[in-house]
């Protein structure tokens, strides 16, 4: 399929041209050793093989987002979705991820919000910490709801994932304790992973949504409190193989199935994407397509866990910049798969209505997708249809494989998010370190600090209302991306002593877009949701309004700090 070829060509070209330009122009060489070696602590600061770390980084930043977002956005048509993915990736997303990672490496693995306090204003860092904490709660809530519903719809998936955790623990033991050859350990891990997928079909675990919420609550607390080399590194490395195989299999299948896209290229500007409310493509698109195009959460991963494990600075471009482009290619594959095979998997009584006209497609697409299990379901069935058509593999097995793929990355994102929530709690309560040391050590204990974001996020996900949680997360996430990008532009200008216009102009465009989208969300979407869930609507409104206020303060601080620095520079020269 032409779309796959064009996407691959764009990403390969951009990596070797614009990516290397950014590295050479904006990230000056440093003689100081990386934090993972200089600050090694055996829990968070641990050097990792670049391919293992790529696995962790990609699995953490991806989750379900590059699948869910594009799958929903097809209601506007496949062309607007793919253009936002490609341009967002190249101009904003990959730049944001790479510079967030490298600025953190230069600041001892500190978070992007901490860096904001250094390069903008001290107050900015404190405000940013609260901003990040609210984003993380929304992310836990939205991903928790999606995973819970996927486990109910596909009971084979939780079986496989439980086995995958056991395999990852064993793989980590072989790698770090027994110190077995890396390639042999990888082969053992992959063979066990294949067996786990088959076991999932034989022994599915059926449970209610609320039961899975409790299980996820306990799991993310434990997973985010363990040392990174016990579960996080080995599991994410194995997940990276799952990603590579599925991406390659899907891309080749779509090309050799010789199927063309049969959904409308463009439908209507205001498709009913959020709660049936007419939703304008601009400015709301970044609330829907998050990680597939660009994502503020990536800055938290890059400056939260990845920067503490980077083995050399040279690995930064491959992991930070290459990871975002890989995610964009995944989002491209999602659009191509659903565009080509999605209609064939929807019940026949709905297909005719969908293809009556562009308006009819926009109005009925999401309801039809719900018949297959929502955005994740329509992707899994479309992907399985492509692989089945090209290679003749078992359709049912590939549906499970695709669902596992989504669940694996979603769970990885979920517990990485909770680990980042633990870091955010420590930063928020940092002022108590001197004033009340006992309280500080209690609240920042890794088990206590992990429980706080887990409880708040899972509580918000308890009702399972992913359709309202997703755009709330998307808005908060993209708002975070604009602020993170503004922060790293300040780092490039003030610390790297080079032009930051390549970073600041896209950041400002994103800031305006997302601010307008959040205002739209509060005015049009929240009132509709209020009739069904008043309590959650109030909580969501409070979070989004708080973030909107913080967002305005943060952009104000940036311009004020720039004016102060310019004034100081003028005085020094005089």
C-alpha positions in Angstrom: 0.0 0.0 0.0 1.3 3.4 -1.0 0.5 5.0 2.4 2.9 2.5 4.2 5.7 3.2 1.7 5.4 7.0 1.9 5.3 6.9 5.7 8.4 4.7 6.0 10.3 6.9 3.4 9.3 10.1 5.3 10.5 8.8 8.7 13.8 7.3 7.4 14.6 10.5 5.6 13.7 12.8 8.5 15.8 10.7 11.0 19.0 11.0 9.0 18.5 14.6 8.0 16.5 16.8 10.4 17.3 14.5 13.4 21.0 14.7 13.0 20.8 18.4 12.3 19.1 18.9 15.7 21.7 16.8 17.4 24.6 18.7 15.9 23.1 22.2 16.2 21.2 22.1 19.5 22.8 19.4 21.6 26.4 20.4 22.1 28.9 17.7 23.1 29.5 17.2 26.8 32.6 15.7 28.6 30.6 14.9 31.7 29.5 11.2 32.1 25.9 10.3 31.8 23.7 10.2 35.0 23.1 6.4 34.8 26.9 5.9 35.5 27.7 8.9 37.6 24.7 8.6 39.9 24.2 4.9 39.8 21.9 3.8 42.7 20.7 0.3 41.8 17.0 1.4 41.7 16.4 4.2 39.2 19.9 5.1 37.9 21.0 2.0 36.0 22.8 2.0 32.6 20.9 -0.1 30.0 21.8 -1.6 26.6 20.5 0.9 24.0 18.1 -1.7 22.5 16.8 -2.7 25.9 16.3 1.0 26.7 14.6 1.6 23.4 12.2 -1.2 24.3 11.4 0.5 27.6 11.2 3.9 26.2 9.0 3.0 23.2 6.7 0.7 25.2 6.2 3.5 27.8 5.5 6.4 25.4 3.3 4.3 23.1 0.7 2.5 25.2 -2.7 2.4 23.5 -2.5 6.1 22.4 -1.1 5.7 18.8 -3.8 3.1 18.2 -6.8 4.7 20.0 -6.3 8.2 18.8 -6.0 7.5 15.0 -8.8 4.9 15.2 -11.2 7.6 16.6 -9.9 10.4 14.3 -10.9 8.4 11.1 -14.4 9.8 11.8 -13.0 13.0 10.2 -11.6 11.0 7.3 -8.2 9.2 6.9 -6.5 12.1 5.2 -6.7 14.7 8.0 -5.7 12.0 10.5 -2.6 11.0 8.6 -1.5 14.6 7.9 -1.7 15.5 11.6 0.3 12.4 12.4 3.1 13.1 9.9 3.4 16.9 10.4 3.0 16.6 14.1 5.7 13.9 14.3 8.3 15.8 12.2 7.8 19.4 13.3 6.8 18.9 17.0 6.8 15.4 18.4 10.3 14.0 17.6 11.9 17.4 18.4 10.1 17.5 21.7 11.1 14.0 22.7 14.7 14.2 21.8 15.4 17.6 23.5 13.4 16.6 26.6 15.7 13.5 26.9 19.0 15.3 26.3 18.2 18.3 28.5 17.4 15.9 31.4 20.7 14.0 30.8 22.5 17.3 31.1 20.7 18.0 34.4 21.5 14.8 36.3 18.3 13.0 35.1 16.0 15.6 36.5 12.5 16.0 35.2 11.4 18.5 32.6 9.4 20.4 35.3 12.5 20.7 37.4 14.4 22.0 34.4 11.7 24.6 33.9 12.5 25.9 37.4 16.1 26.3 36.3 15.9 27.8 32.9 12.7 29.8 33.3 11.8 30.7 36.9 11.8 28.9 40.2 8.1 29.4 40.5 7.6 27.8 37.1 9.1 24.6 38.3 6.8 24.4 41.3 3.7 25.1 39.2 4.9 22.7 36.5 5.1 19.9 39.1 1.5 20.2 40.0 0.6 20.5 36.3 2.4 17.2 35.6 0.8 15.5 38.6 -2.7 16.2 37.3 -1.7 15.0 33.8 -0.4 11.7 35.3 -3.7 11.2 37.2 -5.7 11.6 33.9 -3.4 9.3 32.1 -3.7 6.5 34.7 -7.5 7.0 34.6 -7.9 6.9 30.8 -5.4 4.0 30.2 -6.8 2.1 33.2 -10.4 2.4 31.7 -9.2 1.2 28.3 -7.2 -1.7 29.7 -10.1 -2.8 32.0 -12.6 -2.9 29.2 -10.1 -4.7 26.9 -9.6 -7.4 29.5 -13.3 -7.9 29.8 -13.8 -8.1 26.0 -10.7 -10.2 25.4 -10.2 -12.5 28.5 -7.2 -14.2 26.7 -5.2 -11.0 27.0 -4.9 -10.8 30.8 -3.7 -14.5 30.9 -1.0 -13.7 28.4 0.1 -10.6 30.2 0.3 -12.3 33.6 2.5 -14.9 32.0 4.5 -12.2 30.3 5.3 -10.5 33.7 6.6 -13.9 35.0 8.7 -14.4 31.8 10.1 -10.8 32.2 11.1 -11.5 35.8 12.9 -14.7 34.7 14.5 -12.9 31.7 15.8 -10.2 34.1 17.2 -12.8 36.4 19.0 -14.6 33.6 20.4 -11.2 32.3 21.4 -9.5 35.5 22.0 -12.3 38.1 23.1 -15.3 36.1 24.6 -13.0 33.5 23.8 -15.4 30.6 24.7 -14.4 27.1 22.4 -11.5 25.9 21.4 -13.2 22.7 20.7 -16.6 24.4 18.6 -14.9 27.1 16.7 -13.0 24.3 15.9 -16.2 22.5 14.7 -18.0 25.7 12.5 -14.9 26.5 10.9 -14.8 23.0 10.2 -18.6 22.9 8.5 -18.3 26.3 6.5 -15.3 25.0 5.2 -17.3 22.1 4.1 -20.1 24.4 2.4 -17.5 26.6 0.3 -16.3 23.7 -0.9 -19.8 22.9 -1.6 -20.4 26.7 -3.8 -17.3 26.7 -6.2 -18.9 24.1 -6.3 -22.1 26.2 -6.8 -20.5 29.6 -8.7 -17.1 29.4 -9.3 -15.3 32.6 -12.8 -13.8 32.8 -13.5 -11.1 35.4 -15.6 -8.0 35.7 -14.4 -4.5 35.0 -14.3 -3.5 38.7 -12.2 -6.6 39.5 -9.6 -5.6 36.9 -9.6 -2.1 38.3 -8.6 -3.5 41.7 -5.9 -5.7 40.1 -4.5 -2.8 38.1 -4.4 -0.7 41.3 -2.3 -3.2 43.1 -0.1 -4.0 40.1 0.9 -0.5 39.2 1.9 0.2 42.9 4.2 -2.8 43.0 5.6 -2.4 39.5 6.4 1.3 39.9 8.2 0.6 43.3 10.5 -2.2 42.1 14.0 -1.4 40.8 13.9 -0.8 37.1 16.1 -3.8 36.2 13.8 -6.3 38.0 10.7 -5.8 35.8 10.7 -2.6 33.8 13.8 -3.1 31.7 13.4 -6.8 30.8 9.6 -6.6 30.2 9.9 -3.6 28.0 12.7 -5.2 26.0 10.5 -8.2 25.3 7.7 -5.9 24.4 9.9 -4.2 21.9 10.3 -7.5 20.1 6.5 -7.9 20.1 6.3 -4.4 18.6 9.0 -5.1 16.0 7.4 -8.3 14.8 3.8 -6.9 14.8 4.9 -3.7 13.0 6.8 -5.6 10.3 4.1 -8.2 9.9 1.4 -5.6 9.7 3.3 -3.3 7.2 4.2 -6.3 4.9 0.6 -7.6 5.2 -0.9 -4.3 4.2 1.4 -4.0 1.2 0.9 -7.6 -0.1 -2.8 -7.7 0.6 -3.2 -5.3 -2.3 -6.2 -3.7 -0.6 -7.0 0.0 -1.1 -8.5 2.3 1.5 -12.3 2.3 1.3 -13.3 4.8 3.9 -13.7 8.5 3.0 -10.6 10.7 2.7 -12.4 13.6 4.3 -15.9 13.6 5.9 -17.0 16.7 7.7 -15.1 19.4 9.7 -17.2 18.8 12.8 -17.7 15.0 13.1 -19.5 13.9 16.4 -16.3 12.5 17.9 -16.7 13.3 21.6 -20.0 12.1 23.2 -21.9 12.6 20.0 -21.2 16.4 20.1 -20.2 18.0 16.8 -16.4 18.2 17.3 -14.4 20.6 15.1 -11.2 19.1 13.7 -9.3 22.2 14.7 -8.6 22.9 17.5 -9.8 19.5 18.9 -7.6 17.1 16.9 -4.7 17.1 19.4 -7.2 16.0 22.1 -7.9 12.9 20.0 -4.6 12.0 18.3 -2.1 12.3 21.1 1.0 10.0 21.2 0.7 9.0 17.6 1.6 12.5 16.5 3.1 14.3 19.6 2.7 13.9 23.3 3.7 15.8 26.5 3.8 12.5 28.4 6.9 11.6 26.3 8.8 14.4 28.0 8.0 12.9 31.4 9.2 9.4 30.3 12.3 10.9 28.6 13.2 13.0 31.6 11.8 10.6 34.2 13.0 7.1 33.6 14.9 7.0 30.2 17.4 9.7 31.1 18.4 7.8 34.2 19.2 4.7 32.1 20.9 6.2 29.0 24.3 4.4 28.6 25.9 7.1 26.4 24.7 10.4 25.0 25.1 9.0 21.5 22.2 6.7 22.2 19.9 9.7 22.7 19.0 10.3 19.0 18.2 6.6 18.4 16.0 6.3 21.5 14.4 9.8 21.9 14.1 10.9 18.2 13.8 7.4 16.7 11.3 6.3 19.3 8.9 9.1 18.3 9.2 8.4 14.6 8.6 4.7 15.2 5.4 5.6 17.0 4.4 7.8 14.1 4.9 4.8 11.8 2.7 2.7 14.1 -0.1 5.4 13.9 0.3 5.4 10.1 -0.2 1.6 10.1 -3.4 2.0 12.2 -4.9 4.4 9.7 -4.0 2.2 6.8 -5.3 -1.0 8.5 -8.7 0.4 9.5 -9.0 2.3 6.2 -8.5 -0.9 4.3 -10.0 -3.6 6.4 -12.2 -1.9 9.0 -15.4 -1.9 7.0 -15.1 -5.6 6.2 -15.2 -6.5 9.9 -18.2 -4.3 10.9 -21.6 -6.1 10.9 -23.1 -5.9 7.4 -26.3 -4.2 8.6 -24.1 -1.1 9.6 -21.7 -1.1 6.7 -24.3 0.1 4.1 -25.3 3.0 6.4 -21.6 4.0 6.9 -20.9 4.2 3.2 -24.1 6.1 2.2 -22.3 9.4 2.3 -19.4 11.2 4.0 -21.8 12.8 6.5 -23.4 9.4 7.3 -19.9 7.9 7.8 -18.9 10.6 10.2 -22.2 10.3 12.2 -22.1 6.4 12.5 -18.4 5.4 12.4 -17.8 5.3 16.2 -21.0 3.5 16.9 -20.1 0.8 14.4 -16.6 0.6 15.8 -18.1 0.0 19.3 -19.6 -3.3 17.9 -16.1 -4.6 17.6 -14.9 -3.4 21.0 -14.3 0.3 20.3 -11.1 1.9 18.9 -8.8 -1.0 20.1 -11.3 -3.6 18.8 -11.7 -2.2 15.3 -7.9 -2.0 15.0 -7.3 -5.5 16.2 -9.9 -6.9 13.8 -8.6 -4.8 10.9 -5.0 -5.8 11.6 -6.0 -9.5 11.8 -7.9 -9.1 8.5 -4.8 -7.7 6.8 -2.5 -10.5 8.1 -5.1 -13.2 7.3 -5.6 -11.9 3.8 -1.8 -11.6 3.0 -0.5 -14.8 4.8 -3.5 -16.9 5.7 -2.7 -16.9 9.4 -5.4 -17.8 11.9 -7.7 -14.7 12.1 -8.7 -15.5 15.8 -5.0 -15.9 16.8 -4.0 -12.6 15.2 -6.9 -10.8 16.9 -5.5 -12.0 20.3 -1.9 -11.0 19.2 -3.0 -7.5 18.2 -5.0 -7.1 21.4 -2.0 -8.3 23.5 0.1 -5.8 21.6 -2.1 -3.0 22.7 -2.5 -4.3 26.3 1.2 -4.8 26.7 2.1 -1.3 25.8 -0.8 0.2 27.7 0.1 -1.6 30.9 3.7 -0.6 30.4 2.6 3.0 30.1 0.4 2.6 33.1 3.0 1.5 35.6 5.7 3.9 34.1 3.1 6.7 34.6 2.7 5.6 38.2 6.5 5.6 38.7 6.6 9.1 37.3 3.7 10.0 39.7 6.0 8.8 42.5 8.7 11.2 41.3 6.2 14.0 41.0 5.0 13.5 44.6 8.7 13.8 45.7 9.1 17.0 43.8 5.8 18.6 45.0 6.8 17.9 48.7 10.4 18.9 48.3 9.9 22.1 50.3 9.1 19.9 53.4 12.6 18.2 53.1 14.1 20.9 55.4 10.9 22.1 57.3 9.6 18.6 58.3 12.0 15.8 57.4 9.9 13.0 59.0 6.8 13.9 57.0 8.9 14.3 53.9 10.5 10.9 54.2 7.1 9.3 54.9 5.2 10.9 52.0 8.1 10.3 49.5 8.6 6.7 50.6 8.4 4.8 47.2 5.5 2.7 48.3 3.5 5.5 49.8 4.3 7.9 46.9 3.3 5.2 44.4 -0.1 4.6 46.1 -1.2 8.3 45.9 -1.4 8.7 42.0 -2.6 5.0 41.7 -5.5 5.6 44.0 -6.6 8.9 42.4 -6.2 7.6 38.8 -8.0 4.3 39.3 -10.8 6.1 41.2 -11.4 8.3 38.3 -11.4 5.3 35.9 -13.9 3.3 38.2 -16.9 4.2 36.0 -15.1 3.1 32.8 -16.1 6.3 30.9 -13.1 6.2 28.6 -14.9 8.3 25.9 -14.8 11.4 28.1 -11.5 10.6 29.9 -9.6 10.2 26.6 -10.1 13.7 25.3 -9.4 15.1 28.8 -6.2 13.2 28.9 -5.4 14.2 25.3 -6.0 17.9 26.2 -3.9 17.8 29.3 -1.2 15.8 27.5 -0.9 18.1 24.6 -1.0 21.1 26.9 1.9 19.5 28.7 3.7 19.0 25.3 3.5 22.7 24.5 4.9 23.7 27.9 7.6 21.1 27.8 8.6 22.3 24.3 8.7 25.9 25.5 10.9 24.7 28.4 13.4 22.9 26.1 13.5 25.9 23.8 14.5 28.0 26.8 17.2 25.4 27.5 18.5 25.5 23.9 18.6 29.3 23.9 19.9 30.0 27.4 22.1 27.0 28.1 23.1 25.7 24.6 23.5 29.3 23.3 21.9 28.6 19.9 18.7 29.6 18.1 15.5 28.0 19.5 13.1 29.2 16.9 12.8 25.7 15.4 11.5 24.7 18.8 9.6 27.7 20.0 7.4 28.5 17.0 5.9 25.0 16.9 5.5 25.2 20.7 3.6 28.4 20.5 1.3 27.1 17.7 0.6 24.0 19.8 -0.1 26.1 22.9 -2.7 28.2 21.1 -4.3 25.2 19.6 -4.6 23.2 22.8 -5.7 26.1 24.9 -8.5 26.7 22.4 -9.4 23.0 22.4 -9.6 22.8 26.2 -11.9 25.8 26.3 -14.1 24.0 23.7 -14.1 20.8 25.8 -15.2 22.7 29.0 -18.0 24.5 27.2 -19.4 21.7 25.0 -18.3 18.3 26.2 -18.4 18.5 30.0 -22.1 19.6 30.2 -23.1 16.6 28.2 -21.1 14.2 30.4 -22.5 15.9 33.6 -26.0 14.5 33.0 -24.6 10.9 33.2 -21.8 11.3 35.8 -22.1 14.5 37.8 -19.3 13.7 40.3 -16.7 12.7 37.7 -17.7 15.7 35.6 -17.0 18.1 38.5 -13.6 16.4 39.2 -12.7 16.6 35.5 -13.8 20.2 35.2 -11.7 21.1 38.3 -8.6 19.4 36.9 -9.0 20.9 33.4 -9.7 24.5 34.7 -6.7 24.2 37.1 -4.5 23.1 34.2 -5.8 25.9 32.0 -4.9 28.5 34.7 -1.5 26.9 35.2 -0.9 26.8 31.5 -1.4 30.6 31.2 0.9 31.2 34.2 3.6 29.1 32.7 3.6 30.9 29.3 3.6 34.2 31.2 6.6 33.1 33.2 8.5 32.2 30.0 8.1 35.6 28.4 8.8 37.4 31.7 12.0 35.4 32.3 13.1 36.1 28.7 12.6 39.8 29.2 14.6 39.7 32.5 17.4 37.8 30.9 17.6 40.2 28.0 17.6 43.2 30.4 20.4 41.6 32.5 22.4 40.9 29.3 22.1 44.6 28.3 23.2 45.8 31.7 26.2 43.5 31.6 27.3 44.8 28.2 26.9 48.4 29.3 
